[in-house]
């Protein structure tokens, strides 16, 4: 669980546009995160960054478990999938 890694070309662009973007690198990347269970595939990067920063600011095992359960629910129900 953690911020999903972004393609390098976009990392350079986003880091140049948004100073807080580099805070995403304070934690290891993950396969799922708040942006994946609360957003959509085509959610703007600024909104995904808000989810990632909220995750970083609230790190806990309980939050990771809630994200994992929400991921399972999303995969099984297709809710939020594009």
N, C-alpha and C positions, 0 to 999 in steps of 0.2 A: 504494500500500500504506500502510495506517495505520488507526487506529481509525475504524470506521464512524460517521458522524454520527447522533445520536439526535434524535428529535422534541423541539422546544423545551420542551414541557410536562414531558417526562420529564427533560430536562437540569436544570430547576429543582428537581424533586423529588429526583433522585439527588444533585445537588450539595449540597442541604440535608441529606441523610441521610449522605453519605459525603464527608469532607473531601478525600480523595485523588482524587475524581472529576474535579476541575478540572485535574489533571495531564494529562488526555487532550488538553487544548487547547494543550499545549506543541508538538505536531506537527500538521501538516496532516492533515485527515481523508482517508481513502482508500476505495476501493470494496471492498477485501478486507483482511483482517488475520488475526491469530492466532485471534481469537474466531470468525471465520467458517470457518476450516478445521479447528479443533479442537473447536468447540462446535456447538450446534444452534440453530435459530431461536429455540426457546423456552428457551434457557439463561438462567438468572437474571442480572440486570444485574451483581451482585457478582462472579460468575465471569467475565463478559465483561470487567469492569474489571480483573480480575487478568491476563487475557490482554493487554489494552491496556497495562497498566503494564509487563508483562514485555517487550512490544515496544518501548516507549519507553526502557526501561533497557538494551536490547540493540540499538539501532539500528545497522544495517549494510546495505550493499548485498547481502551474502551472505544475510542474513536475509530481505530483501525478495525475492530470487530464490527462496529456499526456499518462501516463502509463495505466490508466484505459481505455482510448479510444483504446490504442494499444491492451490491453487485450481483449476487446470486439471484435475488428477486428480479433485477432488471434482465438478466440473461434468460431466466425461465419465463418471464411474462412478456418480454419484448417492450415493456414500458420504457419510453425514453430513447429507444433505438431508432436510428434513421437509416 
